[in-house]
Amino acid sequence: MGSNWGSHPKEDHELVTTGAYMYARHPIYAGAMLALFGSALTGSIVAAAPFLVSIAFSLRRINNEERDMLSLFPRQYSAYQAHTRRLIPLIW
């Protein structure tokens, strides 16, 4: 995302659809959940709990961010959503 990174969009923001964003709209959340899933595979409740919490947290954030992106880039983001999966390339 380069200089577009941050919690508040800058004045001359642009929609990034290259790099990891070509394959998933939210690769950062996908990576974090994948890492926590790996830890959860140990079978420990201490490892499984953060994974479950991360799913709920991420899905809520994703819904909010997608709503914001649709308002910032109505046509561009709709087209991007149509051909790019949310979290898992080729699946979801």
N, C-alpha and C positions, 0 to 999 in steps of 0.2 A: 504494500500500500504506500510505501515511501512517505512522502510528505503529507499524504492524505490521512495518516494515522492520527487518531485522537478521539476523545469522547464528544467533541463538538465540531461539526463540519466547518472548514474554513470558508472564506468568501468565494474563492475560485475552485471549489471542490470539483472532482471528476469521479465518474464511476470506474472503478478498477475491475477489469474482467480478464486480466492476463495472469500468467504465473499459476499459482495454485487456484486462483479464482476462476480459471478456465474449467476446472473439474468439479468444484464445489463452491457454493455461495458463501459458506461459513467454514473455511478450512481450519481456522484457529480453534473453534469450538470442537470440530471433529477430532483434531489432534489431541486436544486436552481430554476429551472423553475416551479416546482410544488408549491413551496412557493410563487413565484411571481404570479402564476396563482390564488392562493387563494386570494391574495390581489386584483388582477384584478377583481375578482367576486364582489367586492364592487360597481362596476359600475363607479368608478371615473377614469377620464382620467389620473390623477396623478398616479394612481395605474396600469392602463392598459398599459401605455407607457413603463415603465420598463419591463413589461412582454414581450411585443412585441420586444423590443430591445434585451432582453435576448435570445429570440428564434434565432434571426439573428446572434448574437454574438456566441451562443453556437453551432449552426450548422456549422458555419465557423471554429470554433476551433476544433470541432469533426472531420470534414473532414481533417484538417491539422494533427491532432493527429493520425488519423487512417492511413494516408499515412506514417507518421513517424514510427508507430508501425509495419506496413508491411515491411518497410525497415530494422528495427531492428530484427524482428522475422518473417521472411517470411512464413515459414511453420506453426509455432505455431499460429500466429495471424490469418492466413487464416482459420485454423481449428476452432479457437475460434469464429471468425465471423460467421462461418457456423452454430454454435449451440447456440449462445448468441445474444439476441436482442440488438439493439443500445441503446435505452433509456427506453423503456417501456416493461417490461417482457411480453412474450407471444404475443405482438402486433407489436412493431416497434423497 
